[in-house]
Amino acid sequence: MSKGTLFIVRSALSEHPTLSSILSKEDGVLLRAEACYNASAFVGLGVATYALEQDVNACGGHHRTTGVTVINDAQWVELTLQYQRTISE
């Protein structure tokens, strides 16, 4: 069964003031690049939250990823297939 929308986000949550109002419980958020610096803010949105491992490492490691599922490139491809839509900023 497909999930809702996977939002691929590359910047801080403060750059996306409407994101929390458009998310549904079936949606997910994949953190890339600078979004990994404040991963905990995205966890508070109440949807599945993922981060690409190479970006987490580039941002200083896993201590910022409590509540975030860290995935590799192959898992990212699989993840996009689980959602009906993918929206990237």
C-alpha positions in Angstrom: 0.0 0.0 0.0 1.4 3.4 -1.0 1.9 6.2 1.5 1.1 9.8 0.9 3.8 12.3 -0.1 7.5 12.2 0.6 8.9 15.7 1.0 12.6 16.0 0.3 13.9 19.0 2.3 17.3 20.6 2.0 17.1 23.6 4.4 16.0 24.4 7.9 12.4 24.0 9.0 12.1 27.7 9.5 12.5 28.1 5.7 9.3 26.1 5.3 6.6 27.8 7.4 3.7 26.0 5.8 5.1 22.5 5.8 3.5 21.5 9.1 0.1 22.6 7.9 0.1 20.5 4.8 1.5 17.3 6.2 -0.7 14.3 6.9 0.1 11.3 9.0 0.7 9.2 5.8 3.4 11.6 4.6 7.2 11.5 5.2 10.1 13.9 5.2 13.6 13.1 3.9 16.2 15.5 5.2 19.1 16.4 2.9 22.0 18.8 3.3 21.5 21.6 5.8 18.2 20.2 7.0 20.2 17.6 8.9 21.6 20.2 11.2 18.3 20.6 13.0 16.7 17.2 12.4 14.9 17.2 15.8 12.7 20.1 14.6 11.4 17.9 11.8 10.8 15.0 14.1 8.3 17.2 16.0 6.1 17.3 12.9 4.7 13.9 13.7 5.5 12.1 10.4 8.1 9.6 9.4 11.4 11.4 9.2 14.4 10.1 7.3 17.9 11.5 6.6 20.5 10.5 4.0 23.5 9.1 5.8 26.1 11.0 3.7 24.4 14.3 4.6 24.2 13.4 8.3 27.9 12.6 8.4 28.7 15.9 6.5 26.7 17.8 9.1 28.6 16.4 12.1 27.2 13.0 12.8 24.4 11.0 14.3 24.0 12.9 17.6 21.4 15.1 15.9 19.3 12.3 14.5 17.3 11.0 17.5 13.9 9.9 16.1 15.2 10.0 12.5 15.7 7.0 10.3 19.1 7.3 8.7 19.2 5.7 5.2 21.7 5.1 2.4 21.3 5.8 -1.3 19.7 2.4 -2.1 17.2 2.8 0.7 16.4 6.3 -0.6 15.4 4.8 -3.9 13.2 2.2 -2.2 11.7 4.9 0.0 10.6 7.0 -3.0 8.8 3.9 -4.4 6.8 3.6 -1.1 5.1 7.0 -1.6 2.5 8.1 -4.1 4.3 11.4 -4.7 7.6 13.0 -4.1 8.1 16.7 -3.7 11.6 18.2 -3.6 12.5 21.8 -2.7 
